[in-house]
Amino acid sequence: MTLVFTDIEGSTRLLHEIGDQFGDVLAEHDRVLRGVWEAFGGAVVKTDGDAFFVVFSDAGTAVEAAASAQRALADHNWPHGGSIRVRMGVHTGSPRRREADYWGVDVHYAARLCSAASGGQVLLSASSRGRISGVSLDDLGEHALRDFPAPRRLFHLRVDGRGAVEFPPPRTLARSRSNLPSPPNRLIGREHEVEKVDAALTGEVRLLTLTGIGGSGKTRLALACGAALIDSFADGVFFVPVASITEDAAVPAAIAHGIGIPAEDGREPERSILEHLAARQALLIVDNMEHLLGAAPVLSHL
């Protein structure tokens, strides 16, 4: 069987944004996807909130259905006037059946594959890739998924030519991504401060500001804390220097660049950042903000 899992990326954020309209959006989402699954002969095993679990007897048909579903979602006029981004995972295996449900490691792997994808993206396992032809794919290399630490090869399905470079890297168990620069020397005498910052950021503190006179070592301390916290943030620790930026409005683009979000024509950088980080656990170190106080609301929003 080929298993397809889907869910809406950032559904909780969308619920907060549009309120009661979310019910109408969810109903339309279900109607559109059920229409696609039925057209391609897929059987809906279960739904859970905004998530679908669908099975197909043929891998090629499952992949065609996933691509068609992404097109249908992108072309649909949604009740709230915006768009929704659905992530999908496709995996072929031998799940076991219990009445109208399926269980087994293949079911769990397909679900984890969906969680590793970004909104609008379809990720395929190597077992599905080996059973299809005539489809444009990008090889993403080997990745370990939660509960599946042994790396397996993953593939990105190109839908209407959209390559993997247009999406963030898969959310996998590879060591936390980081762009922290290597410090020129060892930090001396700041153990107490590092401990306090680490305790705050692994607790309930969402936004922390380090202040001090020029040359007192704020950046060096921040980098040391970031390095110490890499294993505490599943989706990475990122350093965003803004000392050379002269306009408040340029800060969101700098943050987007720092965390590796590809530029998209017509999309506001702040919105791209919010959508990217909504379901992720990451630490951002924005350095030298003192001359860009007009951008402070952006950081508060994040």
Buried (B, 14 or more C-beta within 10 A) or exposed (E): BBBBBBBBBBBEBBBEEBEEBBEEBBEBBBEBBBEBBEEBEBBBBEBEEBBBBBBBEBBBBBBBBBBBBBEBBBEBEBBBEEEBBBBBBBBBBEBEEEEEEBEBEBBBBBBBBBBBBBBBBBBBBBBBBEBBEEBEBBEBEEBBBBEBEEBBBBBBBBBEEBEBEBBBBBBBBEEBBBBBEEEEEEBEEBEEBBEEBBEEBEEEEEEEEBEEEEEEBBBBBBBBBBBBBBEEBEBBBBBBBBEEBEEBEBBBBBBBBBBEBEEEEEEEBBEBBBBBBBBEEBBBBBBBBEEBEEBBEBBEEB
